[in-house]
Amino acid sequence: MDHTPPVPAALYGVMAEFEDPTSLVDAARRTYDEGYRNFDSFSPFPIHEIFDAMHLHDKRVPLLVLGGGIAGLCTGLGLQVWVSAFAYPLNIGGRPYLSWPMFVPVTFELTILFAAFAAVFGMFALNGFPMPYHPVFNVERFTAHASQDRFFLAIEAVDPQFDRARTRAFLQSLGAKDINDVEE
């Protein structure tokens, strides 16, 4: 019979639980000020102040949407110009082959369509979706309260400032209601 002890699970990080959004925003602000950079917050509803507290100012999605819109504009306009002037030119009543007012509705619609697709699929790609598993789901209090009435802040173990004991003590000093280790 083998009596080897079980291998401990890899540590993803440490998670603190807060009772109100103001405490979470203050904790996020102090966490950033303390030097932590790999941390995330979880709440049952959007808290707009948390982005400033965590210094999250990512501009990739607006750039993706702009790129999608420009691609849609070029596609719509290019397709109509090619069809009307080169592939199937029809002279109807002496009208010009390239009549830009006629091209506006299709060009506008394709611009909006491509921008919307860029926004949706860009968000999926940048957020890492689909993600059927995340280590924070291993914390029982998180699964029971995160989508209802509690606010959580998780500091990841990959952060250069992370030290298990020191990080737990820091989170405790923030006034956390409960602190849990998050295992992979």
Residue pairs with C-beta under 8 A, 6 or more apart in sequence:
9 183
9 184
10 183
10 184
11 157
11 164
11 181
11 182
11 183
11 184
12 135
12 136
12 138
12 154
12 156
12 157
12 182
12 183
12 184
13 39
13 135
13 154
13 155
13 156
13 157
13 159
13 162
13 181
13 182
14 154
14 155
14 157
14 164
14 167
14 168
14 171
14 179
14 180
14 181
14 182
15 136
15 139
15 142
15 152
15 153
15 154
15 155
15 179
15 180
15 181
15 182
16 27
16 152
16 153
16 154
16 171
16 172
16 174
16 176
16 177
16 178
16 179
17 141
17 142
17 145
17 150
17 151
17 152
17 176
17 177
17 178
17 179
17 180
18 24
18 27
18 150
18 151
18 152
18 153
18 174
18 175
18 176
18 177
19 150
19 151
19 177
20 151
21 43
21 47
21 151
23 151
23 174
23 175
24 41
24 43
24 47
24 50
24 151
24 152
24 153
25 47
25 49
25 50
25 53
26 53
26 174
27 153
27 171
27 174
27 175
27 176
28 39
28 41
28 50
28 53
28 54
28 153
29 53
30 174
31 39
31 153
31 155
31 170
31 174
32 39
32 53
32 54
32 55
34 161
34 170
35 161
36 155
36 159
36 161
36 162
36 167
37 159
37 160
37 161
38 155
38 156
38 158
38 159
38 162
39 54
39 153
39 154
39 155
39 156
39 159
40 153
40 154
40 156
41 47
41 50
41 54
41 151
41 152
41 153
41 154
42 136
42 142
42 146
42 151
42 152
42 153
42 154
43 50
43 146
43 151
43 152
44 146
44 147
44 148
44 149
44 150
44 151
47 151
51 57
58 126
60 122
60 126
61 119
61 122
61 123
61 126
64 118
64 119
64 122
65 115
65 118
65 119
65 122
66 115
67 118
68 114
68 115
68 116
68 117
68 118
68 119
68 122
69 111
69 112
69 114
69 115
69 118
70 111
71 114
71 118
72 107
72 110
72 111
72 112
72 113
72 114
72 115
73 107
73 110
73 111
73 114
75 110
75 114
76 103
76 106
76 107
76 108
76 109
76 110
76 111
77 103
77 107
79 106
80 102
80 103
80 106
80 107
81 98
81 103
84 90
84 97
84 98
84 99
85 97
85 98
89 97
91 97
123 129
124 130
135 182
135 183
135 184
136 142
136 146
136 152
136 154
136 182
137 143
138 182
138 183
138 184
139 180
139 182
141 150
141 178
141 180
142 152
142 180
146 152
150 177
153 171
153 174
153 176
154 182
155 162
155 167
155 171
156 162
157 164
161 167
164 181
168 179
171 179
172 179
